[in-house]
Amino acid sequence: MAKKEISGYVKLQIKGGQANPAPPVGPALGQRGINIMEFCKAFNEKTKNFMGKPVPVIITVYKDKKFDFEIKSPPASHFIKEAAKLKSGSQEPGRTIVASITTKQAKEIAEKKMKDLNAHDLDEAVKIIAGSARSMGIEVKD
């Protein structure tokens, strides 16, 4: 099989199982000439288990208007807010601490995110998650 020629990439963040042709999905894919409904059906099918959670997706667009897409796990900030039972992080991170999570919760989040993180082992991944929490005004306690 011949190698397909790639014309570009589209990066989006869509709620799992809820892709529809409305913005931002429709315009982003329409300008590349992709069949929007075909993408929405395939994406919704693959992300049923992430229903309602924000899911990053990278769509590879080929010259012949065909496409592939790779689904990442939801962002670490989403899992951190879920663990801390918050709607959003601090308005002034670094000054105001709005909540805290345990090291055990940080480790669970790191395990879920491991394949998307740039870490060699779980300890490094936990440090990355703790840093993300800190930048949201959320403390990590032992």
CNS distance restraints for C-alpha pairs under 8 A (distance, minus, plus):
assign (resid   4 and name CA) (resid  62 and name CA) 6.61 0.50 0.50
assign (resid   4 and name CA) (resid  63 and name CA) 7.67 0.50 0.50
assign (resid   5 and name CA) (resid  62 and name CA) 5.67 0.50 0.50
assign (resid   5 and name CA) (resid  63 and name CA) 5.74 0.50 0.50
assign (resid   6 and name CA) (resid  60 and name CA) 7.06 0.50 0.50
assign (resid   6 and name CA) (resid  61 and name CA) 5.92 0.50 0.50
assign (resid   6 and name CA) (resid  62 and name CA) 4.24 0.50 0.50
assign (resid   6 and name CA) (resid  63 and name CA) 5.84 0.50 0.50
assign (resid   7 and name CA) (resid  60 and name CA) 7.99 0.50 0.50
assign (resid   7 and name CA) (resid  61 and name CA) 5.65 0.50 0.50
assign (resid   7 and name CA) (resid  62 and name CA) 5.02 0.50 0.50
assign (resid   7 and name CA) (resid  63 and name CA) 5.14 0.50 0.50
assign (resid   8 and name CA) (resid  60 and name CA) 6.19 0.50 0.50
assign (resid   8 and name CA) (resid  61 and name CA) 5.25 0.50 0.50
assign (resid   8 and name CA) (resid  62 and name CA) 6.96 0.50 0.50
assign (resid   9 and name CA) (resid  58 and name CA) 6.74 0.50 0.50
assign (resid   9 and name CA) (resid  59 and name CA) 5.52 0.50 0.50
assign (resid   9 and name CA) (resid  60 and name CA) 4.69 0.50 0.50
assign (resid   9 and name CA) (resid  61 and name CA) 5.78 0.50 0.50
assign (resid  10 and name CA) (resid  28 and name CA) 7.32 0.50 0.50
assign (resid  10 and name CA) (resid  29 and name CA) 7.67 0.50 0.50
assign (resid  10 and name CA) (resid  58 and name CA) 5.80 0.50 0.50
assign (resid  10 and name CA) (resid  59 and name CA) 5.02 0.50 0.50
assign (resid  10 and name CA) (resid  60 and name CA) 6.66 0.50 0.50
assign (resid  10 and name CA) (resid  61 and name CA) 7.59 0.50 0.50
assign (resid  11 and name CA) (resid  56 and name CA) 7.30 0.50 0.50
assign (resid  11 and name CA) (resid  57 and name CA) 5.87 0.50 0.50
assign (resid  11 and name CA) (resid  58 and name CA) 4.60 0.50 0.50
assign (resid  11 and name CA) (resid  59 and name CA) 6.30 0.50 0.50
assign (resid  12 and name CA) (resid  24 and name CA) 7.99 0.50 0.50
assign (resid  12 and name CA) (resid  25 and name CA) 7.57 0.50 0.50
assign (resid  12 and name CA) (resid  56 and name CA) 5.80 0.50 0.50
assign (resid  12 and name CA) (resid  57 and name CA) 5.45 0.50 0.50
assign (resid  12 and name CA) (resid  58 and name CA) 6.61 0.50 0.50
assign (resid  13 and name CA) (resid  54 and name CA) 6.11 0.50 0.50
assign (resid  13 and name CA) (resid  55 and name CA) 5.34 0.50 0.50
assign (resid  13 and name CA) (resid  56 and name CA) 4.19 0.50 0.50
assign (resid  13 and name CA) (resid  57 and name CA) 6.07 0.50 0.50
assign (resid  14 and name CA) (resid  18 and name CA) 7.25 0.50 0.50
assign (resid  14 and name CA) (resid  19 and name CA) 6.36 0.50 0.50
assign (resid  14 and name CA) (resid  54 and name CA) 5.42 0.50 0.50
assign (resid  14 and name CA) (resid  55 and name CA) 5.32 0.50 0.50
assign (resid  14 and name CA) (resid  56 and name CA) 6.44 0.50 0.50
assign (resid  14 and name CA) (resid  57 and name CA) 7.54 0.50 0.50
assign (resid  15 and name CA) (resid  19 and name CA) 6.82 0.50 0.50
assign (resid  15 and name CA) (resid  50 and name CA) 7.86 0.50 0.50
assign (resid  15 and name CA) (resid  51 and name CA) 6.92 0.50 0.50
assign (resid  15 and name CA) (resid  52 and name CA) 5.10 0.50 0.50
assign (resid  15 and name CA) (resid  53 and name CA) 5.13 0.50 0.50
assign (resid  15 and name CA) (resid  54 and name CA) 4.21 0.50 0.50
assign (resid  15 and name CA) (resid  55 and name CA) 5.68 0.50 0.50
assign (resid  16 and name CA) (resid  44 and name CA) 6.65 0.50 0.50
assign (resid  16 and name CA) (resid  47 and name CA) 5.02 0.50 0.50
assign (resid  16 and name CA) (resid  48 and name CA) 6.34 0.50 0.50
assign (resid  16 and name CA) (resid  49 and name CA) 7.57 0.50 0.50
assign (resid  16 and name CA) (resid  50 and name CA) 4.89 0.50 0.50
assign (resid  16 and name CA) (resid  51 and name CA) 4.51 0.50 0.50
assign (resid  16 and name CA) (resid  52 and name CA) 5.19 0.50 0.50
assign (resid  16 and name CA) (resid  53 and name CA) 5.45 0.50 0.50
assign (resid  16 and name CA) (resid  54 and name CA) 6.07 0.50 0.50
assign (resid  16 and name CA) (resid  55 and name CA) 5.76 0.50 0.50
assign (resid  17 and name CA) (resid  43 and name CA) 6.94 0.50 0.50
assign (resid  17 and name CA) (resid  44 and name CA) 3.97 0.50 0.50
assign (resid  17 and name CA) (resid  45 and name CA) 6.78 0.50 0.50
assign (resid  17 and name CA) (resid  46 and name CA) 7.67 0.50 0.50
assign (resid  17 and name CA) (resid  47 and name CA) 5.14 0.50 0.50
assign (resid  17 and name CA) (resid  48 and name CA) 4.97 0.50 0.50
assign (resid  17 and name CA) (resid  49 and name CA) 7.91 0.50 0.50
assign (resid  17 and name CA) (resid  50 and name CA) 6.97 0.50 0.50
assign (resid  17 and name CA) (resid  51 and name CA) 5.20 0.50 0.50
assign (resid  17 and name CA) (resid  52 and name CA) 6.91 0.50 0.50
assign (resid  18 and name CA) (resid  44 and name CA) 6.15 0.50 0.50
assign (resid  18 and name CA) (resid  51 and name CA) 7.38 0.50 0.50
assign (resid  18 and name CA) (resid  52 and name CA) 7.12 0.50 0.50
assign (resid  19 and name CA) (resid  25 and name CA) 7.26 0.50 0.50
assign (resid  19 and name CA) (resid  40 and name CA) 5.22 0.50 0.50
assign (resid  19 and name CA) (resid  41 and name CA) 7.86 0.50 0.50
assign (resid  19 and name CA) (resid  43 and name CA) 6.90 0.50 0.50
assign (resid  19 and name CA) (resid  44 and name CA) 6.17 0.50 0.50
assign (resid  20 and name CA) (resid  25 and name CA) 6.80 0.50 0.50
assign (resid  20 and name CA) (resid  26 and name CA) 7.41 0.50 0.50
assign (resid  20 and name CA) (resid  37 and name CA) 7.54 0.50 0.50
assign (resid  20 and name CA) (resid  40 and name CA) 5.82 0.50 0.50
assign (resid  21 and name CA) (resid  25 and name CA) 5.76 0.50 0.50
assign (resid  21 and name CA) (resid  26 and name CA) 4.37 0.50 0.50
assign (resid  21 and name CA) (resid  36 and name CA) 6.27 0.50 0.50
assign (resid  21 and name CA) (resid  37 and name CA) 6.83 0.50 0.50
assign (resid  21 and name CA) (resid  40 and name CA) 7.30 0.50 0.50
assign (resid  22 and name CA) (resid  26 and name CA) 5.29 0.50 0.50
assign (resid  22 and name CA) (resid  27 and name CA) 7.75 0.50 0.50
assign (resid  23 and name CA) (resid  27 and name CA) 6.03 0.50 0.50
assign (resid  23 and name CA) (resid  28 and name CA) 7.79 0.50 0.50
assign (resid  24 and name CA) (resid  28 and name CA) 6.23 0.50 0.50
assign (resid  25 and name CA) (resid  29 and name CA) 6.17 0.50 0.50
assign (resid  25 and name CA) (resid  36 and name CA) 7.80 0.50 0.50
assign (resid  26 and name CA) (resid  30 and name CA) 5.68 0.50 0.50
assign (resid  26 and name CA) (resid  36 and name CA) 6.25 0.50 0.50
assign (resid  27 and name CA) (resid  31 and name CA) 6.13 0.50 0.50
assign (resid  28 and name CA) (resid  32 and name CA) 7.12 0.50 0.50
assign (resid  29 and name CA) (resid  33 and name CA) 6.44 0.50 0.50
assign (resid  29 and name CA) (resid  34 and name CA) 5.44 0.50 0.50
assign (resid  29 and name CA) (resid  35 and name CA) 7.61 0.50 0.50
assign (resid  29 and name CA) (resid  36 and name CA) 6.33 0.50 0.50
assign (resid  30 and name CA) (resid  34 and name CA) 5.82 0.50 0.50
assign (resid  30 and name CA) (resid  35 and name CA) 7.45 0.50 0.50
assign (resid  30 and name CA) (resid  36 and name CA) 6.81 0.50 0.50
assign (resid  32 and name CA) (resid  61 and name CA) 7.51 0.50 0.50
assign (resid  32 and name CA) (resid  65 and name CA) 7.60 0.50 0.50
assign (resid  33 and name CA) (resid  65 and name CA) 6.07 0.50 0.50
assign (resid  34 and name CA) (resid  39 and name CA) 7.86 0.50 0.50
assign (resid  34 and name CA) (resid  61 and name CA) 7.76 0.50 0.50
assign (resid  34 and name CA) (resid  65 and name CA) 5.65 0.50 0.50
assign (resid  34 and name CA) (resid  66 and name CA) 6.85 0.50 0.50
assign (resid  34 and name CA) (resid  67 and name CA) 7.33 0.50 0.50
assign (resid  35 and name CA) (resid  39 and name CA) 6.50 0.50 0.50
assign (resid  36 and name CA) (resid  40 and name CA) 6.20 0.50 0.50
assign (resid  37 and name CA) (resid  41 and name CA) 6.13 0.50 0.50
assign (resid  38 and name CA) (resid  42 and name CA) 6.29 0.50 0.50
assign (resid  39 and name CA) (resid  43 and name CA) 5.92 0.50 0.50
assign (resid  40 and name CA) (resid  44 and name CA) 5.97 0.50 0.50
assign (resid  41 and name CA) (resid  45 and name CA) 6.14 0.50 0.50
assign (resid  42 and name CA) (resid  46 and name CA) 6.32 0.50 0.50
assign (resid  43 and name CA) (resid  47 and name CA) 6.13 0.50 0.50
assign (resid  44 and name CA) (resid  48 and name CA) 6.10 0.50 0.50
assign (resid  47 and name CA) (resid  51 and name CA) 6.66 0.50 0.50
assign (resid  50 and name CA) (resid  54 and name CA) 7.91 0.50 0.50
assign (resid  50 and name CA) (resid  55 and name CA) 7.47 0.50 0.50
assign (resid  53 and name CA) (resid  74 and name CA) 6.66 0.50 0.50
assign (resid  53 and name CA) (resid  78 and name CA) 7.85 0.50 0.50
assign (resid  54 and name CA) (resid  74 and name CA) 5.62 0.50 0.50
assign (resid  54 and name CA) (resid  75 and name CA) 7.31 0.50 0.50
assign (resid  54 and name CA) (resid  78 and name CA) 7.71 0.50 0.50
assign (resid  55 and name CA) (resid  71 and name CA) 7.08 0.50 0.50
assign (resid  55 and name CA) (resid  72 and name CA) 6.49 0.50 0.50
assign (resid  55 and name CA) (resid  73 and name CA) 6.19 0.50 0.50
assign (resid  55 and name CA) (resid  74 and name CA) 4.78 0.50 0.50
assign (resid  55 and name CA) (resid  75 and name CA) 7.36 0.50 0.50
assign (resid  56 and name CA) (resid  71 and name CA) 6.24 0.50 0.50
assign (resid  56 and name CA) (resid  72 and name CA) 5.40 0.50 0.50
assign (resid  56 and name CA) (resid  73 and name CA) 6.91 0.50 0.50
assign (resid  56 and name CA) (resid  74 and name CA) 6.47 0.50 0.50
assign (resid  56 and name CA) (resid  75 and name CA) 7.60 0.50 0.50
assign (resid  57 and name CA) (resid  69 and name CA) 6.63 0.50 0.50
assign (resid  57 and name CA) (resid  70 and name CA) 5.65 0.50 0.50
assign (resid  57 and name CA) (resid  71 and name CA) 4.62 0.50 0.50
assign (resid  57 and name CA) (resid  72 and name CA) 6.01 0.50 0.50
assign (resid  58 and name CA) (resid  69 and name CA) 5.53 0.50 0.50
assign (resid  58 and name CA) (resid  70 and name CA) 5.26 0.50 0.50
assign (resid  58 and name CA) (resid  71 and name CA) 6.66 0.50 0.50
assign (resid  59 and name CA) (resid  67 and name CA) 6.68 0.50 0.50
assign (resid  59 and name CA) (resid  68 and name CA) 5.78 0.50 0.50
assign (resid  59 and name CA) (resid  69 and name CA) 4.21 0.50 0.50
assign (resid  59 and name CA) (resid  70 and name CA) 6.48 0.50 0.50
assign (resid  60 and name CA) (resid  67 and name CA) 5.50 0.50 0.50
assign (resid  60 and name CA) (resid  68 and name CA) 5.21 0.50 0.50
assign (resid  60 and name CA) (resid  69 and name CA) 5.89 0.50 0.50
assign (resid  61 and name CA) (resid  65 and name CA) 6.49 0.50 0.50
assign (resid  61 and name CA) (resid  66 and name CA) 6.25 0.50 0.50
assign (resid  61 and name CA) (resid  67 and name CA) 4.63 0.50 0.50
assign (resid  61 and name CA) (resid  68 and name CA) 6.85 0.50 0.50
assign (resid  62 and name CA) (resid  66 and name CA) 5.43 0.50 0.50
assign (resid  62 and name CA) (resid  67 and name CA) 5.87 0.50 0.50
assign (resid  72 and name CA) (resid 116 and name CA) 6.94 0.50 0.50
assign (resid  73 and name CA) (resid 112 and name CA) 7.77 0.50 0.50
assign (resid  73 and name CA) (resid 113 and name CA) 6.49 0.50 0.50
assign (resid  73 and name CA) (resid 116 and name CA) 7.16 0.50 0.50
assign (resid  74 and name CA) (resid  78 and name CA) 6.69 0.50 0.50
assign (resid  74 and name CA) (resid  79 and name CA) 7.55 0.50 0.50
assign (resid  75 and name CA) (resid  79 and name CA) 6.93 0.50 0.50
assign (resid  76 and name CA) (resid  80 and name CA) 6.12 0.50 0.50
assign (resid  76 and name CA) (resid 109 and name CA) 7.17 0.50 0.50
assign (resid  76 and name CA) (resid 113 and name CA) 7.05 0.50 0.50
assign (resid  76 and name CA) (resid 129 and name CA) 6.82 0.50 0.50
assign (resid  76 and name CA) (resid 132 and name CA) 7.35 0.50 0.50
assign (resid  77 and name CA) (resid  81 and name CA) 6.06 0.50 0.50
assign (resid  77 and name CA) (resid 132 and name CA) 6.87 0.50 0.50
assign (resid  77 and name CA) (resid 133 and name CA) 7.17 0.50 0.50
assign (resid  77 and name CA) (resid 136 and name CA) 7.93 0.50 0.50
assign (resid  78 and name CA) (resid  82 and name CA) 6.15 0.50 0.50
assign (resid  79 and name CA) (resid  83 and name CA) 6.12 0.50 0.50
assign (resid  79 and name CA) (resid 109 and name CA) 6.43 0.50 0.50
assign (resid  80 and name CA) (resid  84 and name CA) 6.16 0.50 0.50
assign (resid  80 and name CA) (resid 101 and name CA) 7.82 0.50 0.50
assign (resid  80 and name CA) (resid 106 and name CA) 7.71 0.50 0.50
assign (resid  80 and name CA) (resid 109 and name CA) 7.43 0.50 0.50
assign (resid  80 and name CA) (resid 133 and name CA) 6.54 0.50 0.50
assign (resid  81 and name CA) (resid  85 and name CA) 5.75 0.50 0.50
assign (resid  81 and name CA) (resid  86 and name CA) 5.03 0.50 0.50
assign (resid  81 and name CA) (resid  87 and name CA) 6.61 0.50 0.50
assign (resid  81 and name CA) (resid  88 and name CA) 6.64 0.50 0.50
assign (resid  81 and name CA) (resid  89 and name CA) 7.21 0.50 0.50
assign (resid  82 and name CA) (resid  86 and name CA) 6.43 0.50 0.50
assign (resid  83 and name CA) (resid 101 and name CA) 6.70 0.50 0.50
assign (resid  83 and name CA) (resid 105 and name CA) 6.91 0.50 0.50
assign (resid  84 and name CA) (resid  99 and name CA) 6.33 0.50 0.50
assign (resid  84 and name CA) (resid 100 and name CA) 6.30 0.50 0.50
assign (resid  84 and name CA) (resid 101 and name CA) 5.82 0.50 0.50
assign (resid  89 and name CA) (resid  93 and name CA) 7.74 0.50 0.50
assign (resid  89 and name CA) (resid  98 and name CA) 7.06 0.50 0.50
assign (resid  89 and name CA) (resid 136 and name CA) 4.81 0.50 0.50
assign (resid  89 and name CA) (resid 137 and name CA) 6.01 0.50 0.50
assign (resid  89 and name CA) (resid 138 and name CA) 7.13 0.50 0.50
assign (resid  90 and name CA) (resid  96 and name CA) 6.48 0.50 0.50
assign (resid  90 and name CA) (resid  97 and name CA) 6.65 0.50 0.50
assign (resid  90 and name CA) (resid  98 and name CA) 5.75 0.50 0.50
assign (resid  90 and name CA) (resid 136 and name CA) 5.69 0.50 0.50
assign (resid  90 and name CA) (resid 137 and name CA) 4.88 0.50 0.50
assign (resid  90 and name CA) (resid 138 and name CA) 7.50 0.50 0.50
assign (resid  91 and name CA) (resid  96 and name CA) 7.68 0.50 0.50
assign (resid  92 and name CA) (resid  96 and name CA) 5.62 0.50 0.50
assign (resid  92 and name CA) (resid 137 and name CA) 7.13 0.50 0.50
assign (resid  93 and name CA) (resid  97 and name CA) 6.90 0.50 0.50
assign (resid  93 and name CA) (resid 134 and name CA) 7.34 0.50 0.50
assign (resid  93 and name CA) (resid 135 and name CA) 5.79 0.50 0.50
assign (resid  93 and name CA) (resid 136 and name CA) 5.52 0.50 0.50
assign (resid  93 and name CA) (resid 137 and name CA) 4.24 0.50 0.50
assign (resid  94 and name CA) (resid 134 and name CA) 7.33 0.50 0.50
assign (resid  94 and name CA) (resid 135 and name CA) 6.93 0.50 0.50
assign (resid  94 and name CA) (resid 137 and name CA) 6.02 0.50 0.50
assign (resid  95 and name CA) (resid 137 and name CA) 7.61 0.50 0.50
assign (resid  96 and name CA) (resid 137 and name CA) 6.18 0.50 0.50
assign (resid  97 and name CA) (resid 137 and name CA) 4.70 0.50 0.50
assign (resid  97 and name CA) (resid 138 and name CA) 5.62 0.50 0.50
assign (resid  97 and name CA) (resid 139 and name CA) 6.67 0.50 0.50
assign (resid  98 and name CA) (resid 137 and name CA) 5.91 0.50 0.50
assign (resid  98 and name CA) (resid 138 and name CA) 5.91 0.50 0.50
assign (resid  99 and name CA) (resid 137 and name CA) 7.32 0.50 0.50
assign (resid  99 and name CA) (resid 138 and name CA) 5.03 0.50 0.50
assign (resid  99 and name CA) (resid 139 and name CA) 6.31 0.50 0.50
assign (resid 100 and name CA) (resid 138 and name CA) 5.10 0.50 0.50
assign (resid 100 and name CA) (resid 139 and name CA) 4.34 0.50 0.50
assign (resid 100 and name CA) (resid 140 and name CA) 5.59 0.50 0.50
assign (resid 100 and name CA) (resid 141 and name CA) 6.74 0.50 0.50
assign (resid 101 and name CA) (resid 105 and name CA) 6.30 0.50 0.50
assign (resid 101 and name CA) (resid 106 and name CA) 7.07 0.50 0.50
assign (resid 101 and name CA) (resid 138 and name CA) 7.18 0.50 0.50
assign (resid 101 and name CA) (resid 139 and name CA) 6.29 0.50 0.50
assign (resid 101 and name CA) (resid 140 and name CA) 5.04 0.50 0.50
assign (resid 101 and name CA) (resid 141 and name CA) 6.21 0.50 0.50
assign (resid 102 and name CA) (resid 106 and name CA) 6.41 0.50 0.50
assign (resid 102 and name CA) (resid 140 and name CA) 5.46 0.50 0.50
assign (resid 102 and name CA) (resid 141 and name CA) 4.84 0.50 0.50
assign (resid 102 and name CA) (resid 142 and name CA) 5.66 0.50 0.50
assign (resid 103 and name CA) (resid 107 and name CA) 6.15 0.50 0.50
assign (resid 103 and name CA) (resid 140 and name CA) 6.00 0.50 0.50
assign (resid 103 and name CA) (resid 141 and name CA) 5.86 0.50 0.50
assign (resid 103 and name CA) (resid 142 and name CA) 5.22 0.50 0.50
assign (resid 104 and name CA) (resid 108 and name CA) 6.34 0.50 0.50
assign (resid 104 and name CA) (resid 142 and name CA) 7.77 0.50 0.50
assign (resid 105 and name CA) (resid 109 and name CA) 6.29 0.50 0.50
assign (resid 106 and name CA) (resid 110 and name CA) 6.13 0.50 0.50
assign (resid 106 and name CA) (resid 126 and name CA) 5.93 0.50 0.50
assign (resid 106 and name CA) (resid 129 and name CA) 6.22 0.50 0.50
assign (resid 106 and name CA) (resid 130 and name CA) 6.61 0.50 0.50
assign (resid 106 and name CA) (resid 140 and name CA) 7.58 0.50 0.50
assign (resid 107 and name CA) (resid 111 and name CA) 6.23 0.50 0.50
assign (resid 107 and name CA) (resid 122 and name CA) 7.57 0.50 0.50
assign (resid 107 and name CA) (resid 125 and name CA) 7.91 0.50 0.50
assign (resid 107 and name CA) (resid 126 and name CA) 5.43 0.50 0.50
assign (resid 108 and name CA) (resid 112 and name CA) 6.46 0.50 0.50
assign (resid 109 and name CA) (resid 113 and name CA) 6.21 0.50 0.50
assign (resid 109 and name CA) (resid 126 and name CA) 7.93 0.50 0.50
assign (resid 109 and name CA) (resid 129 and name CA) 7.34 0.50 0.50
assign (resid 110 and name CA) (resid 114 and name CA) 5.59 0.50 0.50
assign (resid 110 and name CA) (resid 122 and name CA) 6.87 0.50 0.50
assign (resid 110 and name CA) (resid 125 and name CA) 5.42 0.50 0.50
assign (resid 110 and name CA) (resid 126 and name CA) 5.42 0.50 0.50
assign (resid 110 and name CA) (resid 129 and name CA) 6.35 0.50 0.50
assign (resid 111 and name CA) (resid 122 and name CA) 7.08 0.50 0.50
assign (resid 111 and name CA) (resid 125 and name CA) 7.92 0.50 0.50
assign (resid 113 and name CA) (resid 117 and name CA) 6.20 0.50 0.50
assign (resid 114 and name CA) (resid 119 and name CA) 7.46 0.50 0.50
assign (resid 114 and name CA) (resid 122 and name CA) 7.46 0.50 0.50
assign (resid 114 and name CA) (resid 125 and name CA) 6.71 0.50 0.50
assign (resid 117 and name CA) (resid 125 and name CA) 6.79 0.50 0.50
assign (resid 118 and name CA) (resid 125 and name CA) 7.71 0.50 0.50
assign (resid 119 and name CA) (resid 124 and name CA) 5.62 0.50 0.50
assign (resid 119 and name CA) (resid 125 and name CA) 5.47 0.50 0.50
assign (resid 120 and name CA) (resid 124 and name CA) 6.75 0.50 0.50
assign (resid 120 and name CA) (resid 125 and name CA) 7.74 0.50 0.50
assign (resid 121 and name CA) (resid 125 and name CA) 6.46 0.50 0.50
assign (resid 122 and name CA) (resid 126 and name CA) 6.14 0.50 0.50
assign (resid 123 and name CA) (resid 127 and name CA) 6.47 0.50 0.50
assign (resid 124 and name CA) (resid 128 and name CA) 6.42 0.50 0.50
assign (resid 125 and name CA) (resid 129 and name CA) 6.33 0.50 0.50
assign (resid 126 and name CA) (resid 130 and name CA) 6.07 0.50 0.50
assign (resid 127 and name CA) (resid 131 and name CA) 6.12 0.50 0.50
assign (resid 128 and name CA) (resid 132 and name CA) 6.31 0.50 0.50
assign (resid 129 and name CA) (resid 133 and name CA) 6.20 0.50 0.50
assign (resid 130 and name CA) (resid 134 and name CA) 6.12 0.50 0.50
assign (resid 130 and name CA) (resid 139 and name CA) 7.96 0.50 0.50
assign (resid 130 and name CA) (resid 140 and name CA) 6.28 0.50 0.50
assign (resid 131 and name CA) (resid 135 and name CA) 6.22 0.50 0.50
assign (resid 132 and name CA) (resid 136 and name CA) 6.49 0.50 0.50
assign (resid 133 and name CA) (resid 137 and name CA) 6.51 0.50 0.50
assign (resid 133 and name CA) (resid 138 and name CA) 5.01 0.50 0.50
assign (resid 133 and name CA) (resid 139 and name CA) 6.62 0.50 0.50
assign (resid 133 and name CA) (resid 140 and name CA) 7.27 0.50 0.50
assign (resid 134 and name CA) (resid 138 and name CA) 5.16 0.50 0.50
assign (resid 134 and name CA) (resid 139 and name CA) 5.88 0.50 0.50
assign (resid 134 and name CA) (resid 140 and name CA) 7.56 0.50 0.50
